[in-house]
């Protein structure tokens, strides 16, 4: 613990790192301030019904990702999610569209063009989601909450324009944090929005258990311990890798020729247990919105029953379908993001080989087989974490607090925290300080 605090103090001794952290905190503060600015033309004192809509069910997920901006009818009500959706679409289209595949291989110039395409697609998605959000306000809020009139075109036009601008500004903040700050800016914006609801959720659970004598303080302590154990499990899921040994031929130069000698440097190919990260949960969550939305268009008894089933994110059938989709999407996303054949080709080109496996096609097949074997338990564990909030709700935990026991929110928080700490570690190690994590202590200072 003492070394950890010493490492934390060393962070402020590195001028560049200190400036990056301060800039990151200031930009995150701007984003949180904007989440409390209500859209012009709406009476902020009459948002109770909108807040009630996001207390439970799927609405609580939308509100969590926007840091409460969704329930406050804020200028950041759509948050950064349109940008996330656009990024997913561009990434998936890169599989089928040759032009996007070419851009992915063009290095920095291709990346800039892909970013520009993603930005334009973000605007298009926001222009579609904006009117939908305003329509939801029309259905939820009383007519007296609209100061410019209930069906005023000027309110609709200005609100959609402001929501689009808010998303673009949030996207700009995220990119600036990535370029000038510390960590991945977009991910940090989402994480900060999720963490913003944590104190309120914990206070509500405390009130329920202690003040209302619903189990007492001891039960609350047990819940916190279980929550910490789940966080540890998520850390293990994010950090777990299968190391594939790789041997490189040692080259020695004698006169005008080179001689390859077997038994050179041994390295590793780290294959992550969960290479897909949080993306399978995001994909599956997007799919789970569809049945309730489509069924809600019909007034038949069957449609209403389907809509009710897929609107209850803590129900058995919802969790079962959700878990199956996560397992499927985990394999799908891993297959398109971990190019085992390309890894085998690069390994062969650099003179490396896996002991006991022939270079080339056999190496690609070997890596693909190992990837499939480790992805299956990773997918099951990811699905379990995703539905774990529904499990703890069955034991009397309030829904707002249960959301932090798993799902997208917890995976995002753990993944972003680890990524940010690793970036801070790299600065510390480059300046010959001990890192914030144990792995950083292996590096010796150079005089």
C-alpha positions in Angstrom: 0.0 0.0 0.0 2.9 2.4 0.8 4.5 1.8 -2.6 1.1 2.4 -4.2 0.8 5.9 -2.6 4.4 6.6 -3.5 3.6 5.7 -7.2 0.5 8.0 -7.0 2.7 10.8 -5.7 5.2 10.2 -8.5 2.4 10.8 -11.0 2.4 14.5 -10.1 6.2 14.7 -10.6 5.9 14.1 -14.3 4.8 17.4 -15.8 3.3 16.0 -19.0 1.3 13.3 -17.2 0.1 15.8 -14.7 -1.1 18.2 -17.4 -2.9 15.3 -19.2 -4.7 14.2 -16.1 -5.8 17.8 -15.2 -7.0 18.3 -18.8 -8.9 15.0 -18.7 -10.6 15.9 -15.4 -11.6 19.4 -16.7 -13.1 18.0 -19.9 -15.0 15.3 -17.9 -16.3 18.1 -15.6 -17.6 20.0 -18.7 -19.4 16.9 -19.9 -21.0 16.3 -16.4 -22.1 20.0 -16.3 -23.8 19.7 -19.7 -25.7 16.6 -18.5 -27.6 18.9 -16.1 -28.6 21.6 -18.7 -32.2 21.1 -19.7 -33.3 21.6 -23.3 -34.6 25.1 -23.9 -38.4 25.2 -23.9 -38.9 22.5 -21.2 -39.9 23.2 -17.7 -37.2 21.4 -15.6 -39.6 21.2 -12.6 -42.0 18.9 -14.5 -39.6 16.1 -15.4 -40.8 13.7 -12.6 -42.7 11.5 -15.0 -39.6 11.2 -17.3 -37.4 10.3 -14.4 -40.0 7.6 -13.3 -39.8 6.2 -16.8 -36.0 5.5 -16.4 -36.2 4.1 -12.9 -36.7 0.6 -14.0 -36.3 -1.6 -17.0 -34.5 -0.8 -20.3 -35.0 3.0 -19.7 -32.6 2.7 -16.7 -29.8 1.4 -19.1 -30.3 4.4 -21.4 -30.2 6.8 -18.5 -27.1 5.1 -17.0 -25.1 5.4 -20.2 -25.9 9.1 -20.5 -25.1 9.8 -16.8 -28.7 10.8 -16.0 -28.9 13.2 -19.0 -31.7 11.1 -20.6 -34.0 11.5 -17.6 -33.2 15.2 -17.3 -34.1 16.1 -20.9 -30.6 17.4 -21.2 -28.7 18.8 -24.2 -26.6 15.6 -23.8 -29.7 13.4 -23.5 -28.5 11.1 -26.4 -25.0 11.1 -24.9 -22.2 9.5 -26.8 -24.2 6.4 -27.8 -24.9 7.5 -31.4 -21.1 7.7 -31.9 -20.8 4.2 -30.4 -23.5 2.9 -32.8 -21.8 4.5 -35.8 -18.4 3.0 -34.8 -20.0 -0.5 -34.6 -21.7 0.0 -38.0 -18.5 1.1 -39.7 -16.6 -1.8 -38.1 -19.1 -4.4 -39.3 -19.4 -2.8 -42.7 -15.6 -3.1 -43.0 -16.1 -6.9 -43.4 -18.2 -6.6 -46.5 -17.3 -3.3 -48.2 -13.9 -3.4 -50.0 -13.4 0.3 -49.8 -13.6 0.2 -46.0 -11.3 -2.8 -45.9 -8.7 -0.8 -47.9 -9.0 2.1 -45.5 -8.3 -0.2 -42.6 -5.1 -1.2 -44.2 -3.9 2.3 -45.2 -2.5 3.1 -41.8 -2.9 6.6 -40.4 -4.4 8.2 -43.5 -7.0 5.4 -43.7 -7.8 5.7 -40.0 -8.5 9.5 -40.4 -10.9 8.8 -43.3 -12.7 6.1 -41.2 -13.0 8.5 -38.4 -14.5 11.1 -40.7 -17.0 8.5 -42.0 -17.9 7.6 -38.4 -18.5 11.2 -37.6 -20.9 11.8 -40.5 -22.7 8.6 -39.7 -23.0 9.7 -36.0 -24.8 12.9 -37.2 -27.1 10.8 -39.4 -28.0 8.5 -36.5 -28.5 11.5 -34.1 -30.9 13.1 -36.6 -33.0 9.9 -36.5 -32.8 9.4 -32.7 -33.4 13.1 -31.9 -37.0 13.2 -33.2 -37.7 9.8 -31.5 -36.5 11.3 -28.1 -38.7 14.4 -28.6 -41.7 12.2 -29.4 -41.0 10.2 -26.2 -41.1 13.6 -24.3 -44.4 14.4 -25.9 -45.8 11.0 -24.7 -44.3 11.2 -21.2 -44.4 14.9 -20.0 -47.6 16.9 -19.5 -48.4 19.6 -22.1 -47.7 22.3 -19.5 -44.0 21.2 -19.4 -43.5 22.6 -23.0 -43.1 26.3 -22.7 -43.1 26.9 -26.4 -46.2 24.9 -27.0 -46.9 21.2 -27.0 -46.6 20.6 -30.8 -44.5 23.6 -31.7 -42.4 23.1 -34.8 -39.8 25.6 -33.5 -39.4 23.5 -30.4 -39.0 20.3 -32.4 -36.5 21.8 -34.8 -34.4 23.5 -32.2 -34.4 20.5 -29.9 -33.2 18.1 -32.5 -30.5 20.6 -33.6 -29.4 21.0 -30.0 -29.4 17.2 -29.3 -27.3 16.7 -32.5 -24.9 19.5 -31.4 -24.7 18.0 -27.9 -23.7 14.6 -29.3 -21.1 16.1 -31.6 -19.7 18.2 -28.7 -19.5 15.1 -26.5 -17.8 13.2 -29.4 -15.3 16.1 -29.6 -14.7 16.0 -25.9 -13.9 12.3 -26.1 -11.5 12.7 -29.0 -9.7 15.6 -27.2 -9.3 13.4 -24.1 -7.8 10.7 -26.2 -5.4 13.0 -28.0 -4.4 15.4 -25.2 -5.5 13.7 -22.0 -5.1 10.2 -20.5 -7.1 7.1 -21.4 -9.7 6.5 -24.1 -11.9 9.6 -24.1 -15.1 8.0 -25.4 -14.9 5.2 -22.9 -14.2 7.6 -20.1 -17.3 9.6 -20.9 -19.4 6.5 -20.6 -17.7 5.4 -17.4 -18.1 8.7 -15.7 -21.8 8.7 -16.7 -22.2 5.3 -15.1 -20.3 6.2 -12.0 -22.5 9.3 -11.6 -25.4 7.1 -10.6 -23.5 4.9 -8.2 -23.8 7.1 -5.1 -27.5 7.5 -5.5 -28.0 3.8 -6.1 -25.9 2.9 -3.0 -27.8 5.5 -0.9 -31.2 4.1 -1.9 -30.0 0.6 -1.1 -28.7 1.8 2.3 -32.1 3.5 3.0 -33.9 0.3 2.1 -31.8 -2.0 4.2 -31.0 0.2 7.2 -33.6 2.9 7.6 -36.6 0.7 6.5 -35.1 -2.3 8.5 -35.2 -4.5 5.5 -32.3 -6.8 6.4 -30.2 -4.4 8.4 -26.6 -3.2 8.0 -25.2 -6.7 8.0 -27.0 -7.6 4.8 -25.8 -4.4 3.2 -22.2 -5.3 4.1 -22.7 -8.7 2.6 -24.0 -7.1 -0.6 -21.0 -4.8 -0.9 -18.6 -7.8 -0.3 -20.4 -9.7 -3.1 -20.2 -6.6 -5.4 -16.4 -6.4 -4.8 -16.0 -10.1 -5.6 -17.9 -9.6 -8.8 -15.5 -6.7 -9.7 -12.6 -9.0 -9.0 -14.1 -11.6 -11.3 -14.5 -9.0 -14.0 -10.9 -7.9 -13.6 -9.8 -11.5 -14.1 -12.0 -11.8 -17.2 -10.5 -8.7 -18.7 -6.9 -9.6 -17.9 -6.9 -13.3 -18.5 -4.8 -14.5 -21.4 -3.6 -17.8 -22.9 0.1 -17.5 -23.8 1.1 -19.3 -26.9 4.9 -19.9 -27.0 6.7 -18.6 -30.1 10.3 -19.4 -31.1 12.3 -17.1 -33.3 15.4 -18.3 -35.2 18.5 -16.6 -33.9 20.5 -14.9 -36.8 24.2 -14.6 -36.6 26.3 -12.8 -39.2 29.6 -14.2 -40.4 31.4 -12.3 -43.2 29.1 -11.7 -46.1 26.4 -14.2 -45.2 23.8 -14.8 -42.4 23.3 -18.1 -40.7 20.0 -19.1 -39.1 20.3 -20.9 -35.8 17.4 -22.7 -34.2 16.7 -22.0 -30.6 16.7 -18.2 -30.6 14.6 -15.8 -28.5 11.4 -17.3 -27.0 8.3 -15.0 -26.9 4.6 -15.3 -26.4 1.4 -14.6 -28.3 -1.2 -13.5 -25.7 -4.7 -14.7 -26.7 -7.2 -13.0 -24.5 -9.9 -15.0 -22.8 -12.4 -12.3 -23.7 -11.1 -10.7 -26.9 -14.5 -9.2 -27.8 -14.6 -7.1 -24.6 -17.9 -5.5 -23.9 -19.1 -5.4 -27.6 -21.1 -8.7 -27.4 -23.2 -7.2 -24.6 -23.8 -4.0 -26.5 -24.8 -5.9 -29.7 -27.1 -8.2 -27.7 -28.6 -5.3 -25.8 -29.4 -3.5 -29.1 -31.1 -6.6 -30.4 -33.2 -7.0 -27.2 -34.7 -3.5 -27.8 -36.3 -4.7 -31.1 -38.9 -7.3 -29.9 -40.5 -4.9 -27.4 -40.5 -2.0 -29.9 -42.0 -4.1 -32.7 -44.6 -5.9 -30.5 -45.6 -2.5 -29.0 -46.9 -1.4 -32.4 -49.7 -4.0 -32.2 -52.5 -4.0 -29.7 -53.1 -7.7 -29.8 -52.9 -9.7 -26.6 -49.9 -11.8 -27.9 -48.0 -8.7 -29.0 -48.6 -7.1 -25.6 -47.4 -10.2 -23.9 -44.2 -10.3 -26.0 -43.6 -6.6 -25.3 -44.0 -7.1 -21.6 -41.6 -10.1 -21.6 -38.9 -8.3 -23.4 -39.3 -5.0 -21.5 -38.6 -6.7 -18.2 -34.8 -7.0 -18.2 -34.9 -8.9 -14.9 -37.3 -11.6 -16.2 -36.3 -15.2 -16.9 -37.0 -15.3 -20.7 -35.3 -11.9 -21.3 -32.2 -13.1 -19.5 -32.1 -16.4 -21.3 -32.3 -14.9 -24.7 -29.9 -12.1 -23.7 -27.3 -14.7 -22.5 -27.6 -16.8 -25.7 -27.2 -13.7 -27.9 -24.1 -12.7 -25.9 -22.5 -16.2 -26.4 -23.3 -16.0 -30.2 -22.0 -12.4 -30.6 -18.8 -13.2 -28.6 -17.8 -15.9 -31.1 -18.9 -13.6 -34.0 -17.0 -10.6 -32.8 -13.9 -12.6 -31.9 -13.9 -14.1 -35.3 -13.8 -10.7 -37.1 -11.4 -9.0 -34.8 -8.8 -11.7 -34.2 -7.3 -12.6 -37.6 -5.6 -15.8 -36.8 -4.6 -16.4 -40.4 -2.9 -12.9 -40.6 -1.2 -13.6 -37.3 0.2 -16.8 -38.7 1.4 -15.1 -41.9 3.1 -12.3 -40.0 4.7 -14.9 -37.7 6.1 -16.8 -40.7 7.3 -13.6 -42.4 9.2 -12.6 -39.3 10.9 -16.0 -38.9 8.9 -17.1 -36.0 7.1 -20.4 -35.3 5.1 -22.2 -32.6 7.1 -25.2 -31.3 5.6 -28.4 -32.8 3.4 -26.6 -35.3 4.4 -26.0 -39.0 4.5 -22.4 -40.1 1.7 -21.1 -42.4 -1.7 -22.7 -42.7 -1.2 -25.2 -39.8 -0.2 -22.4 -37.5 -3.4 -20.4 -38.5 -5.5 -23.5 -37.8 -3.8 -24.1 -34.5 -4.4 -20.5 -33.3 -8.0 -20.6 -34.5 -8.6 -23.8 -32.6 -7.0 -22.4 -29.4 -9.0 -19.2 -29.8 -12.3 -21.2 -30.1 -11.5 -23.3 -27.0 -10.7 -20.3 -24.8 -13.6 -18.1 -26.2 -16.3 -20.6 -25.1 -15.7 -20.3 -21.3 -15.0 -16.6 -21.8 -18.4 -16.2 -23.5 -20.2 -18.2 -20.8 -18.6 -16.1 -18.1 -19.4 -12.9 -19.9 -23.1 -14.0 -20.3 -23.2 -14.9 -16.5 -21.9 -11.4 -15.6 -24.4 -9.8 -18.0 -27.4 -11.5 -16.3 -26.0 -11.4 -12.8 -28.1 -8.2 -11.9 -31.3 -10.2 -12.5 -29.9 -12.9 -10.1 -29.2 -10.5 -7.3 -32.6 -8.8 -7.7 -34.1 -12.2 -6.9 -32.4 -11.9 -3.5 -34.0 -8.6 -2.6 -31.4 -6.1 -4.0 -33.0 -3.0 -5.5 -32.8 -2.7 -9.2 -30.9 0.6 -9.3 -28.1 -1.0 -7.1 -28.3 -4.4 -8.9 -27.3 -2.7 -12.2 -23.8 -2.3 -10.8 -23.5 -6.1 -10.1 -22.8 -6.9 -13.8 -23.9 -6.2 -17.3 -22.4 -3.6 -19.6 -21.9 -1.0 -16.9 -19.5 -3.1 -14.7 -17.5 -4.5 -17.7 -17.1 -1.0 -19.1 -16.0 0.4 -15.7 -13.4 -2.4 -15.1 -12.1 -2.3 -18.7 -11.7 1.5 -18.8 -10.1 1.6 -15.4 -7.5 -1.0 -16.3 -6.8 0.7 -19.7 -6.3 4.1 -18.0 -4.1 2.7 -15.3 -1.9 0.9 -17.9 -1.4 4.2 -19.7 -0.4 6.0 -16.5 1.9 3.0 -15.8 3.6 3.5 -19.1 4.5 7.1 -18.2 5.8 6.1 -14.8 7.9 3.3 -16.2 9.4 5.5 -18.9 10.5 7.9 -16.1 11.9 4.9 -14.1 9.2 5.0 -11.4 7.3 2.1 -10.0 3.9 1.6 -11.7 0.5 1.6 -10.1 0.2 -2.2 -10.7 2.5 -5.0 -9.6 3.8 -5.6 -13.1 5.3 -2.2 -13.1 7.7 -3.0 -10.2 9.8 -5.3 -12.2 11.4 -2.5 -14.1 14.6 -1.2 -12.5 15.6 2.4 -12.5 18.4 3.4 -14.9 21.0 5.8 -13.6 
